[in-house]
């Protein structure tokens, strides 16, 4: 379950980058 948190953080960063566009 620990690996999931990292995936969520990566996804959050990707979303923020997309929203920044």
C-alpha distance matrix in Angstrom:
0.0 3.8 5.5 5.3 7.2 9.5 10.2 11.1 13.3 14.9 15.7 17.1 19.3 20.5 21.4 23.2 25.1 26.1 27.3 29.2 31.2
3.8 0.0 3.8 5.3 5.6 7.2 9.2 10.3 11.5 13.2 14.9 15.9 17.6 19.3 20.6 21.9 23.6 25.2 26.4 27.8 30.0
5.5 3.8 0.0 3.8 5.5 5.3 6.5 8.9 10.1 10.9 12.6 14.4 15.7 16.9 18.6 20.3 21.5 22.9 24.6 26.0 27.9
5.3 5.3 3.8 0.0 3.8 5.4 5.0 6.2 8.7 9.8 10.5 12.2 14.3 15.3 16.4 18.3 20.0 21.0 22.3 24.2 26.1
7.2 5.6 5.5 3.8 0.0 3.8 5.4 5.1 6.2 8.7 9.8 10.4 12.4 14.3 15.2 16.5 18.5 19.9 20.9 22.4 24.8
9.5 7.2 5.3 5.4 3.8 0.0 3.8 5.4 5.1 6.2 8.6 9.8 10.7 12.4 14.2 15.3 16.6 18.5 19.9 21.0 23.2
10.2 9.2 6.5 5.0 5.4 3.8 0.0 3.8 5.4 5.1 6.1 8.5 9.9 10.6 12.2 14.2 15.3 16.5 18.2 19.8 21.5
11.1 10.3 8.9 6.2 5.1 5.4 3.8 0.0 3.8 5.4 5.0 6.0 8.6 9.8 10.4 12.2 14.2 15.2 16.2 18.1 20.2
13.3 11.5 10.1 8.7 6.2 5.1 5.4 3.8 0.0 3.8 5.4 5.0 6.2 8.7 9.8 10.5 12.4 14.3 15.2 16.4 18.8
14.9 13.2 10.9 9.8 8.7 6.2 5.1 5.4 3.8 0.0 3.8 5.4 5.2 6.3 8.7 9.9 10.7 12.4 14.3 15.3 17.1
15.7 14.9 12.6 10.5 9.8 8.6 6.1 5.0 5.4 3.8 0.0 3.8 5.4 5.0 6.2 8.6 9.8 10.5 12.2 14.1 15.6
17.1 15.9 14.4 12.2 10.4 9.8 8.5 6.0 5.0 5.4 3.8 0.0 3.8 5.4 5.1 6.2 8.6 9.9 10.5 12.2 14.5
19.3 17.6 15.7 14.3 12.4 10.7 9.9 8.6 6.2 5.2 5.4 3.8 0.0 3.8 5.4 5.1 6.2 8.6 9.8 10.4 12.7
20.5 19.3 16.9 15.3 14.3 12.4 10.6 9.8 8.7 6.3 5.0 5.4 3.8 0.0 3.8 5.4 5.1 6.2 8.6 9.8 11.0
21.4 20.6 18.6 16.4 15.2 14.2 12.2 10.4 9.8 8.7 6.2 5.1 5.4 3.8 0.0 3.8 5.4 5.0 6.1 8.5 10.0
23.2 21.9 20.3 18.3 16.5 15.3 14.2 12.2 10.5 9.9 8.6 6.2 5.1 5.4 3.8 0.0 3.8 5.4 5.0 6.0 8.8
25.1 23.6 21.5 20.0 18.5 16.6 15.3 14.2 12.4 10.7 9.8 8.6 6.2 5.1 5.4 3.8 0.0 3.8 5.4 5.0 6.7
26.1 25.2 22.9 21.0 19.9 18.5 16.5 15.2 14.3 12.4 10.5 9.9 8.6 6.2 5.0 5.4 3.8 0.0 3.8 5.4 5.4
27.3 26.4 24.6 22.3 20.9 19.9 18.2 16.2 15.2 14.3 12.2 10.5 9.8 8.6 6.1 5.0 5.4 3.8 0.0 3.8 5.3
29.2 27.8 26.0 24.2 22.4 21.0 19.8 18.1 16.4 15.3 14.1 12.2 10.4 9.8 8.5 6.0 5.0 5.4 3.8 0.0 3.8
31.2 30.0 27.9 26.1 24.8 23.2 21.5 20.2 18.8 17.1 15.6 14.5 12.7 11.0 10.0 8.8 6.7 5.4 5.3 3.8 0.0
